[in-house]
Amino acid sequence: MMRIIVFAFFLLIAVIAVIFSLRNFQAISIDLYFTTIQMPLALALTIELFAGIFIGFLVAFMHIIKLKSQNKLLDRKVRHILPPDSR
């Protein structure tokens, strides 16, 4: 039952995204200082969305790596402090 609800939710989001894309298809200019790019507004917003998701994943990945490193360090400290039979 939960799978159907999740599927329906993502299907609804996809339909809203397609409608949004079709309604916002006018061309815009994006100035990149050294050049100017013409593209549809929906495409520009989609690229920005995926760039934001990618940056978020990178930040989360770096945080996970840091936590794993701290976990290994603390595990070594615990192994050093506690004798093997008390664990």
C-alpha positions, 0 to 999 in steps of 0.5 A: 500500500505504501509503495502505491502512495509513494508512486502516486506522489512521484507521479503527481510531482512528475506531472506537475513538473511537465506542466510547469515545463510546458507553460514556461518554455519562453527563451531567456538569456543567461549572462556567464560574464564571458558569453551569453546563453539562450535557453528555455526557462524550464531548462535553466531551472531544471539545470539549476535544480540538478546542480543544487541537488548535486552540491547537496549530495557533495556536502552530505558525502563530505559530512559522512566521510568526516563522521566515519573518520571520527567513528574510526578514531573513537573506536580505536580509542575505545579498543585501546582503553578497554581490555578485549574481554570487557567488550 
